[in-house]
Amino acid sequence: DFNVERVVDRTQTEGYKSLQAKIQQAEALPSSDYTTASYRRLTSAISSARSVLNSASSTDSDYSSAVSSINSAISSLVYRLKELIDSASDYTASLYTDSSFAALTSAIRAAQAVLDRSSATASDRAAQVKALNSAINNLVKLTDLQELSGLVDQASQYRADDLSEDSFKALSDAIETAKDVL
């Protein structure tokens, strides 16, 4: 009577291979695409999964549980673009010029379309983050226009004989440019 114990290389089990593949998939996700907090949850799940992968005593059940944890972290990832869209949607139209707010609204729609498109790439999302940030930065508050209007009124009181010819020309050009904005 002989007792032959079969030794199984754990690295050759389906559970091990599945966890290894899931870790590789998760590590391929670019951190720049996601919010810091949501990506931190993913890196924590990856770290825990690596511990399971490297433990000689891990079972198929442990591997399966680690895969589930990574899947959960992946499904909980929040795109930076989504966070920015939500933030940009909080701006109030009545506080900004019609044209600058229309540009923001258009940028929000374009960003949402990219976010909703399953085939969108990281560079597509990054371009929309840039465009949305630009629209936010280019919002013109109505109070800024009121201030500009006051400055135009003030500057318009100067006469040609109050300033040098070059200074008066520069002031007149600036007044015309400001009136175009108003």
LOFI-198025 format. One record per residue: residue number from 1; residue in one letter; x, y, z of N, C-alpha, C in turn. Coordinates in pm, whole numbers, plus 50000, padded with zeros to 5 digits. Layout:
+-----+------+--------+---------+-------+---------+----------+-------+--------+---------+-------+
| seq | type | n_east | n_north |  n_up | ca_east | ca_north | ca_up | c_east | c_north |  c_up |
+-----+------+--------+---------+-------+---------+----------+-------+--------+---------+-------+
| NUM |    A |      X |       Y |     Z |       X |        Y |     Z |      X |       Y |     Z |
...
+-----+------+--------+---------+-------+---------+----------+-------+--------+---------+-------+
REM end
This chain:
+-----+------+--------+---------+-------+---------+----------+-------+--------+---------+-------+
| seq | type | n_east | n_north |  n_up | ca_east | ca_north | ca_up | c_east | c_north |  c_up |
+-----+------+--------+---------+-------+---------+----------+-------+--------+---------+-------+
|   1 |    D |  50084 |   49880 | 50000 |   50000 |    50000 | 50000 |  50087 |   50125 | 50000 |
|   2 |    F |  50064 |   50200 | 49912 |   50143 |    50318 | 49886 |  50055 |   50442 | 49890 |
|   3 |    N |  50100 |   50547 | 49948 |   50022 |    50672 | 49952 |  50093 |   50775 | 49865 |
|   4 |    V |  50037 |   50798 | 49752 |   50096 |    50896 | 49662 |  50017 |   51025 | 49675 |
|   5 |    E |  50086 |   51126 | 49716 |   50021 |    51256 | 49729 |  50050 |   51336 | 49604 |
|   6 |    R |  49946 |   51384 | 49547 |   49962 |    51463 | 49425 |  49989 |   51607 | 49463 |
|   7 |    V |  50099 |   51663 | 49415 |   50135 |    51800 | 49443 |  50088 |   51886 | 49326 |
|   8 |    V |  50008 |   51987 | 49360 |   49955 |    52074 | 49257 |  50026 |   52209 | 49268 |
|   9 |    D |  50076 |   52255 | 49158 |   50138 |    52388 | 49154 |  50026 |   52490 | 49155 |
|  10 |    R |  50015 |   52567 | 49264 |   49904 |    52662 | 49279 |  49901 |   52765 | 49167 |
|  11 |    T |  50016 |   52795 | 49111 |   50019 |    52896 | 49004 |  49955 |   52844 | 48875 |
|  12 |    Q |  49924 |   52716 | 48871 |   49862 |    52658 | 48752 |  49710 |   52639 | 48768 |
|  13 |    T |  49656 |   52677 | 48883 |   49512 |    52661 | 48904 |  49436 |   52772 | 48832 |
|  14 |    E |  49311 |   52743 | 48800 |   49226 |    52842 | 48732 |  49207 |   52966 | 48819 |
|  15 |    G |  49186 |   52946 | 48950 |   49166 |    53059 | 49040 |  49285 |   53153 | 49043 |
|  16 |    Y |  49403 |   53096 | 49049 |   49526 |    53176 | 49050 |  49540 |   53255 | 48920 |
|  17 |    K |  49522 |   53186 | 48808 |   49535 |    53250 | 48677 |  49431 |   53360 | 48658 |
|  18 |    S |  49310 |   53333 | 48705 |   49202 |    53431 | 48694 |  49235 |   53558 | 48774 |
|  19 |    L |  49285 |   53539 | 48896 |   49322 |    53653 | 48980 |  49439 |   53729 | 48918 |
|  20 |    Q |  49535 |   53658 | 48869 |   49651 |    53722 | 48806 |  49606 |   53808 | 48687 |
|  21 |    A |  49517 |   53756 | 48605 |   49466 |    53830 | 48489 |  49387 |   53953 | 48533 |
|  22 |    K |  49307 |   53939 | 48639 |   49225 |    54050 | 48689 |  49315 |   54161 | 48743 |
|  23 |    I |  49422 |   54125 | 48813 |   49518 |    54225 | 48864 |  49579 |   54301 | 48747 |
|  24 |    Q |  49620 |   54229 | 48644 |   49680 |    54293 | 48526 |  49580 |   54387 | 48459 |
|  25 |    Q |  49456 |   54344 | 48448 |   49351 |    54429 | 48388 |  49333 |   54556 | 48471 |
|  26 |    A |  49327 |   54541 | 48602 |   49305 |    54657 | 48689 |  49424 |   54752 | 48687 |
|  27 |    E |  49543 |   54697 | 48683 |   49663 |    54783 | 48681 |  49677 |   54859 | 48550 |
|  28 |    A |  49611 |   54812 | 48446 |   49618 |    54880 | 48316 |  49527 |   55003 | 48309 |
|  29 |    L |  49438 |   55019 | 48407 |   49348 |    55135 | 48407 |  49426 |   55260 | 48447 |
|  30 |    P |  49421 |   55365 | 48366 |   49501 |    55485 | 48394 |  49443 |   55566 | 48512 |
|  31 |    S |  49527 |   55592 | 48610 |   49482 |    55667 | 48728 |  49432 |   55806 | 48691 |
|  32 |    S |  49489 |   55864 | 48587 |   49452 |    56000 | 48547 |  49308 |   56011 | 48499 |
|  33 |    D |  49247 |   55899 | 48470 |   49110 |    55896 | 48419 |  49005 |   55903 | 48531 |
|  34 |    Y |  49048 |   55876 | 48654 |   48952 |    55857 | 48763 |  48979 |   55951 | 48881 |
|  35 |    T |  48877 |   55969 | 48963 |   48896 |    56052 | 49082 |  48995 |   55982 | 49175 |
|  36 |    T |  49064 |   56060 | 49253 |   49166 |    56007 | 49343 |  49107 |   55906 | 49441 |
|  37 |    A |  48995 |   55941 | 49502 |   48935 |    55852 | 49602 |  48893 |   55718 | 49541 |
|  38 |    S |  48830 |   55722 | 49424 |   48784 |    55596 | 49365 |  48902 |   55512 | 49317 |
|  39 |    Y |  49008 |   55576 | 49268 |   49124 |    55501 | 49223 |  49201 |   55443 | 49341 |
|  40 |    R |  49198 |   55513 | 49453 |   49263 |    55464 | 49575 |  49197 |   55332 | 49620 |
|  41 |    R |  49064 |   55324 | 49608 |   48994 |    55199 | 49643 |  49040 |   55085 | 49553 |
|  42 |    L |  49062 |   55116 | 49426 |   49109 |    55013 | 49333 |  49250 |   54968 | 49371 |
|  43 |    T |  49339 |   55062 | 49398 |   49477 |    55023 | 49432 |  49481 |   54942 | 49561 |
|  44 |    S |  49391 |   54971 | 49653 |   49382 |    54894 | 49777 |  49337 |   54751 | 49747 |
|  45 |    A |  49238 |   54736 | 49660 |   49191 |    54603 | 49622 |  49300 |   54525 | 49549 |
|  46 |    I |  49377 |   54594 | 49465 |   49488 |    54529 | 49394 |  49594 |   54483 | 49493 |
|  47 |    S |  49626 |   54566 | 49589 |   49726 |    54531 | 49690 |  49683 |   54408 | 49770 |
|  48 |    S |  49558 |   54407 | 49811 |   49506 |    54290 | 49885 |  49509 |   54165 | 49797 |
|  49 |    A |  49474 |   54182 | 49672 |   49474 |    54069 | 49579 |  49616 |   54015 | 49558 |
|  50 |    R |  49714 |   54104 | 49553 |   49854 |    54059 | 49539 |  49896 |   53976 | 49660 |
|  51 |    S |  49849 |   54016 | 49777 |   49880 |    53938 | 49899 |  49822 |   53798 | 49888 |
|  52 |    V |  49699 |   53790 | 49839 |   49635 |    53659 | 49820 |  49713 |   53578 | 49717 |
|  53 |    L |  49751 |   53644 | 49609 |   49824 |    53577 | 49501 |  49958 |   53524 | 49551 |
|  54 |    N |  50024 |   53598 | 49637 |   50158 |    53561 | 49684 |  50157 |   53466 | 49804 |
|  55 |    S |  50041 |   53441 | 49861 |   50033 |    53353 | 49977 |  50025 |   53207 | 49932 |
|  56 |    A |  50113 |   53125 | 49987 |   50115 |    52983 | 49952 |  49991 |   52911 | 50006 |
|  57 |    S |  49924 |   52971 | 50103 |   49808 |    52903 | 50164 |  49674 |   52948 | 50104 |
|  58 |    S |  49676 |   53035 | 50003 |   49552 |    53082 | 49942 |  49481 |   52969 | 49869 |
|  59 |    T |  49350 |   52973 | 49876 |   49266 |    52871 | 49812 |  49194 |   52933 | 49692 |
|  60 |    D |  49127 |   52849 | 49616 |   49047 |    52899 | 49503 |  48941 |   52997 | 49553 |
|  61 |    S |  48888 |   52972 | 49669 |   48789 |    53062 | 49728 |  48851 |   53200 | 49756 |
|  62 |    D |  48974 |   53200 | 49806 |   49045 |    53327 | 49831 |  49068 |   53403 | 49700 |
|  63 |    Y |  49108 |   53328 | 49597 |   49131 |    53389 | 49466 |  49002 |   53451 | 49414 |
|  64 |    S |  48894 |   53375 | 49424 |   48765 |    53421 | 49375 |  48718 |   53547 | 49450 |
|  65 |    S |  48738 |   53547 | 49580 |   48701 |    53663 | 49661 |  48782 |   53787 | 49622 |
|  66 |    A |  48910 |   53769 | 49595 |   48996 |    53881 | 49555 |  48955 |   53934 | 49418 |
|  67 |    V |  48918 |   53845 | 49326 |   48868 |    53888 | 49194 |  48742 |   53971 | 49212 |
|  68 |    S |  48653 |   53925 | 49299 |   48529 |    54000 | 49325 |  48557 |   54138 | 49383 |
|  69 |    S |  48654 |   54146 | 49472 |   48690 |    54276 | 49531 |  48742 |   54373 | 49425 |
|  70 |    I |  48824 |   54323 | 49336 |   48874 |    54408 | 49227 |  48760 |   54449 | 49135 |
|  71 |    N |  48674 |   54354 | 49100 |   48558 |    54387 | 49015 |  48473 |   54495 | 49078 |
|  72 |    S |  48451 |   54485 | 49207 |   48372 |    54585 | 49279 |  48440 |   54722 | 49275 |
|  73 |    A |  48570 |   54723 | 49296 |   48644 |    54850 | 49292 |  48641 |   54911 | 49151 |
|  74 |    I |  48651 |   54827 | 49049 |   48647 |    54876 | 48911 |  48509 |   54936 | 48881 |
|  75 |    S |  48405 |   54868 | 48924 |   48270 |    54920 | 48895 |  48239 |   55045 | 48977 |
|  76 |    S |  48317 |   55070 | 49081 |   48297 |    55189 | 49163 |  48384 |   55308 | 49120 |
|  77 |    L |  48467 |   55287 | 49019 |   48552 |    55397 | 48972 |  48465 |   55511 | 48919 |
|  78 |    V |  48507 |   55632 | 48950 |   48435 |    55752 | 48905 |  48530 |   55830 | 48813 |
|  79 |    Y |  48483 |   55851 | 48691 |   48566 |    55927 | 48597 |  48579 |   56071 | 48645 |
|  80 |    R |  48700 |   56126 | 48631 |   48722 |    56269 | 48661 |  48626 |   56353 | 48578 |
|  81 |    L |  48604 |   56311 | 48456 |   48515 |    56383 | 48366 |  48374 |   56390 | 48424 |
|  82 |    K |  48327 |   56282 | 48481 |   48194 |    56279 | 48542 |  48187 |   56379 | 48657 |
|  83 |    E |  48288 |   56379 | 48739 |   48293 |    56471 | 48853 |  48294 |   56617 | 48804 |
|  84 |    L |  48369 |   56643 | 48698 |   48377 |    56779 | 48642 |  48244 |   56820 | 48579 |
|  85 |    I |  48177 |   56727 | 48510 |   48046 |    56757 | 48452 |  47948 |   56794 | 48563 |
|  86 |    D |  47949 |   56715 | 48670 |   47859 |    56744 | 48783 |  47888 |   56881 | 48842 |
|  87 |    S |  48014 |   56914 | 48857 |   48053 |    57044 | 48912 |  48013 |   57157 | 48818 |
|  88 |    A |  48039 |   57140 | 48690 |   48007 |    57244 | 48591 |  47856 |   57266 | 48581 |
|  89 |    S |  47781 |   57162 | 48605 |   47634 |    57172 | 48598 |  47576 |   57255 | 48712 |
|  90 |    D |  47657 |   57281 | 48813 |   47611 |    57359 | 48928 |  47618 |   57510 | 48905 |
|  91 |    Y |  47682 |   57554 | 48797 |   47689 |    57698 | 48769 |  47550 |   57750 | 48734 |
|  92 |    T |  47521 |   57874 | 48772 |   47389 |    57934 | 48751 |  47395 |   58032 | 48634 |
|  93 |    A |  47310 |   58010 | 48536 |   47310 |    58089 | 48413 |  47292 |   58238 | 48439 |
|  94 |    S |  47209 |   58273 | 48533 |   47178 |    58415 | 48556 |  47296 |   58496 | 48608 |
|  95 |    L |  47403 |   58429 | 48647 |   47521 |    58501 | 48699 |  47624 |   58532 | 48592 |
|  96 |    Y |  47604 |   58478 | 48471 |   47706 |    58489 | 48365 |  47645 |   58543 | 48236 |
|  97 |    T |  47732 |   58590 | 48149 |   47683 |    58638 | 48020 |  47623 |   58520 | 47943 |
|  98 |    D |  47529 |   58552 | 47856 |   47463 |    58447 | 47778 |  47563 |   58368 | 47694 |
|  99 |    S |  47654 |   58440 | 47630 |   47747 |    58370 | 47541 |  47845 |   58281 | 47618 |
| 100 |    S |  47895 |   58328 | 47731 |   47990 |    58245 | 47806 |  47919 |   58126 | 47869 |
| 101 |    F |  47795 |   58144 | 47912 |   47722 |    58032 | 47971 |  47680 |   57933 | 47862 |
| 102 |    A |  47648 |   57983 | 47743 |   47614 |    57894 | 47631 |  47735 |   57807 | 47595 |
| 103 |    A |  47855 |   57865 | 47601 |   47976 |    57787 | 47573 |  47995 |   57678 | 47678 |
| 104 |    L |  47966 |   57710 | 47803 |   47976 |    57610 | 47910 |  47874 |   57498 | 47888 |
| 105 |    T |  47751 |   57535 | 47857 |   47645 |    57437 | 47834 |  47683 |   57344 | 47719 |
| 106 |    S |  47737 |   57400 | 47614 |   47780 |    57321 | 47499 |  47894 |   57225 | 47539 |
| 107 |    A |  47987 |   57273 | 47618 |   48099 |    57190 | 47663 |  48049 |   57077 | 47753 |
| 108 |    I |  47950 |   57105 | 47836 |   47892 |    57000 | 47922 |  47827 |   56892 | 47837 |
| 109 |    R |  47750 |   56934 | 47736 |   47683 |    56837 | 47647 |  47786 |   56750 | 47574 |
| 110 |    A |  47891 |   56813 | 47524 |   47994 |    56737 | 47451 |  48065 |   56639 | 47544 |
| 111 |    A |  48095 |   56684 | 47665 |   48163 |    56598 | 47763 |  48074 |   56481 | 47803 |
| 112 |    Q |  47946 |   56507 | 47821 |   47852 |    56400 | 47858 |  47841 |   56298 | 47746 |
| 113 |    A |  47842 |   56345 | 47622 |   47834 |    56254 | 47507 |  47955 |   56160 | 47505 |
| 114 |    V |  48072 |   56215 | 47534 |   48193 |    56131 | 47538 |  48185 |   56034 | 47655 |
| 115 |    L |  48140 |   56082 | 47769 |   48128 |    55996 | 47887 |  48030 |   55881 | 47862 |
| 116 |    D |  47923 |   55908 | 47790 |   47821 |    55807 | 47761 |  47864 |   55708 | 47652 |
| 117 |    R |  47963 |   55745 | 47573 |   48007 |    55661 | 47462 |  48102 |   55552 | 47514 |
| 118 |    S |  48062 |   55429 | 47506 |   48143 |    55319 | 47559 |  48277 |   55304 | 47488 |
| 119 |    S |  48286 |   55351 | 47366 |   48411 |    55337 | 47291 |  48506 |   55455 | 47313 |
| 120 |    A |  48469 |   55549 | 47399 |   48555 |    55666 | 47425 |  48686 |   55621 | 47488 |
| 121 |    T |  48792 |   55684 | 47443 |   48925 |    55651 | 47494 |  48964 |   55747 | 47606 |
| 122 |    A |  49072 |   55714 | 47672 |   49124 |    55802 | 47778 |  49158 |   55939 | 47720 |
| 123 |    S |  49211 |   55943 | 47598 |   49246 |    56073 | 47539 |  49120 |   56150 | 47501 |
| 124 |    D |  49012 |   56081 | 47462 |   48884 |    56149 | 47437 |  48835 |   56217 | 47565 |
| 125 |    R |  48840 |   56141 | 47675 |   48795 |    56197 | 47803 |  48886 |   56311 | 47848 |
| 126 |    A |  49016 |   56296 | 47829 |   49110 |    56402 | 47869 |  49085 |   56530 | 47790 |
| 127 |    A |  49054 |   56516 | 47661 |   49025 |    56633 | 47577 |  48899 |   56704 | 47628 |
| 128 |    Q |  48801 |   56628 | 47671 |   48677 |    56688 | 47721 |  48699 |   56756 | 47857 |
| 129 |    V |  48785 |   56698 | 47939 |   48820 |    56763 | 48067 |  48883 |   56898 | 48037 |
| 130 |    K |  48974 |   56901 | 47941 |   49041 |    57026 | 47903 |  48940 |   57128 | 47849 |
| 131 |    A |  48851 |   57084 | 47761 |   48751 |    57174 | 47702 |  48654 |   57227 | 47807 |
| 132 |    L |  48614 |   57141 | 47898 |   48520 |    57182 | 48003 |  48587 |   57279 | 48100 |
| 133 |    N |  48711 |   57251 | 48136 |   48785 |    57345 | 48222 |  48801 |   57480 | 48154 |
| 134 |    S |  48826 |   57479 | 48025 |   48840 |    57603 | 47949 |  48709 |   57682 | 47951 |
| 135 |    A |  48598 |   57614 | 47930 |   48467 |    57682 | 47932 |  48438 |   57741 | 48070 |
| 136 |    I |  48476 |   57669 | 48174 |   48456 |    57720 | 48310 |  48543 |   57844 | 48332 |
| 137 |    N |  48668 |   57834 | 48291 |   48761 |    57947 | 48309 |  48723 |   58069 | 48227 |
| 138 |    N |  48648 |   58047 | 48119 |   48609 |    58159 | 48032 |  48470 |   58214 | 48062 |
| 139 |    L |  48408 |   58167 | 48170 |   48280 |    58225 | 48210 |  48300 |   58372 | 48246 |
| 140 |    V |  48210 |   58457 | 48200 |   48218 |    58600 | 48229 |  48102 |   58635 | 48321 |
| 141 |    K |  48137 |   58675 | 48442 |   48032 |    58713 | 48538 |  47970 |   58845 | 48496 |
| 142 |    L |  47842 |   58856 | 48518 |   47773 |    58981 | 48486 |  47827 |   59096 | 48569 |
| 143 |    T |  47870 |   59070 | 48690 |   47928 |    59178 | 48771 |  48055 |   59231 | 48708 |
| 144 |    D |  48129 |   59145 | 48640 |   48249 |    59189 | 48569 |  48212 |   59287 | 48459 |
| 145 |    L |  48101 |   59261 | 48392 |   48056 |    59350 | 48284 |  48010 |   59485 | 48340 |
| 146 |    Q |  47945 |   59481 | 48455 |   47903 |    59607 | 48518 |  48025 |   59691 | 48554 |
| 147 |    E |  48126 |   59624 | 48605 |   48249 |    59694 | 48640 |  48315 |   59749 | 48513 |
| 148 |    L |  48316 |   59669 | 48407 |   48374 |    59713 | 48280 |  48297 |   59832 | 48225 |
| 149 |    S |  48166 |   59827 | 48235 |   48084 |    59938 | 48187 |  48119 |   60067 | 48261 |
| 150 |    G |  48138 |   60057 | 48391 |   48177 |    60174 | 48470 |  48312 |   60229 | 48428 |
| 151 |    L |  48405 |   60139 | 48399 |   48538 |    60181 | 48355 |  48531 |   60248 | 48218 |
| 152 |    V |  48446 |   60196 | 48129 |   48429 |    60257 | 47997 |  48374 |   60398 | 48012 |
| 153 |    D |  48274 |   60413 | 48098 |   48217 |    60547 | 48123 |  48324 |   60643 | 48175 |
| 154 |    Q |  48403 |   60593 | 48268 |   48509 |    60675 | 48326 |  48614 |   60713 | 48221 |
| 155 |    A |  48657 |   60615 | 48142 |   48761 |    60640 | 48042 |  48709 |   60730 | 47930 |
| 156 |    S |  48581 |   60722 | 47901 |   48522 |    60803 | 47794 |  48522 |   60952 | 47826 |
| 157 |    Q |  48545 |   60988 | 47950 |   48547 |    61129 | 47989 |  48677 |   61200 | 47950 |
| 158 |    Y |  48780 |   61120 | 47918 |   48906 |    61182 | 47875 |  48888 |   61240 | 47736 |
| 159 |    R |  48958 |   61354 | 47712 |   48955 |    61419 | 47581 |  49093 |   61410 | 47519 |
| 160 |    A |  49097 |   61431 | 47389 |   49223 |    61421 | 47316 |  49329 |   61514 | 47373 |
| 161 |    D |  49289 |   61632 | 47420 |   49389 |    61726 | 47471 |  49433 |   61694 | 47615 |
| 162 |    D |  49370 |   61592 | 47680 |   49410 |    61550 | 47815 |  49531 |   61456 | 47812 |
| 163 |    L |  49553 |   61391 | 47698 |   49657 |    61288 | 47688 |  49742 |   61310 | 47564 |
| 164 |    S |  49856 |   61238 | 47560 |   49937 |    61242 | 47438 |  49858 |   61174 | 47326 |
| 165 |    E |  49897 |   61200 | 47204 |   49826 |    61144 | 47090 |  49826 |   60990 | 47095 |
| 166 |    D |  49943 |   60931 | 47126 |   49952 |    60784 | 47135 |  49867 |   60729 | 47249 |
| 167 |    S |  49870 |   60793 | 47364 |   49792 |    60747 | 47479 |  49642 |   60756 | 47450 |
| 168 |    F |  49602 |   60867 | 47386 |   49460 |    60883 | 47356 |  49414 |   60778 | 47255 |
| 169 |    K |  49499 |   60747 | 47157 |   49467 |    60643 | 47057 |  49453 |   60508 | 47125 |
| 170 |    A |  49545 |   60475 | 47215 |   49540 |    60347 | 47287 |  49414 |   60340 | 47374 |
| 171 |    L |  49381 |   60450 | 47441 |   49262 |    60454 | 47525 |  49136 |   60439 | 47439 |
| 172 |    S |  49131 |   60507 | 47327 |   49015 |    60497 | 47238 |  48997 |   60355 | 47186 |
| 173 |    D |  49109 |   60290 | 47149 |   49102 |    60151 | 47102 |  49052 |   60058 | 47214 |
| 174 |    A |  49101 |   60080 | 47335 |   49059 |    59998 | 47449 |  48910 |   60017 | 47477 |
| 175 |    I |  48863 |   60140 | 47467 |   48721 |    60168 | 47490 |  48636 |   60096 | 47386 |
| 176 |    E |  48678 |   60099 | 47259 |   48603 |    60031 | 47153 |  48602 |   59879 | 47175 |
| 177 |    T |  48714 |   59824 | 47215 |   48721 |    59680 | 47241 |  48628 |   59644 | 47357 |
| 178 |    A |  48628 |   59726 | 47462 |   48541 |    59701 | 47577 |  48395 |   59712 | 47538 |
| 179 |    K |  48362 |   59809 | 47451 |   48222 |    59823 | 47408 |  48178 |   59702 | 47327 |
| 180 |    D |  48271 |   59641 | 47251 |   48238 |    59521 | 47176 |  48201 |   59406 | 47271 |
| 181 |    V |  48270 |   59401 | 47384 |   48242 |    59297 | 47484 |  48106 |   59322 | 47549 |
| 182 |    L |  48079 |   59450 | 47576 |   47954 |    59486 | 47642 |  47838 |   59465 | 47545 |
+-----+------+--------+---------+-------+---------+----------+-------+--------+---------+-------+
REM end
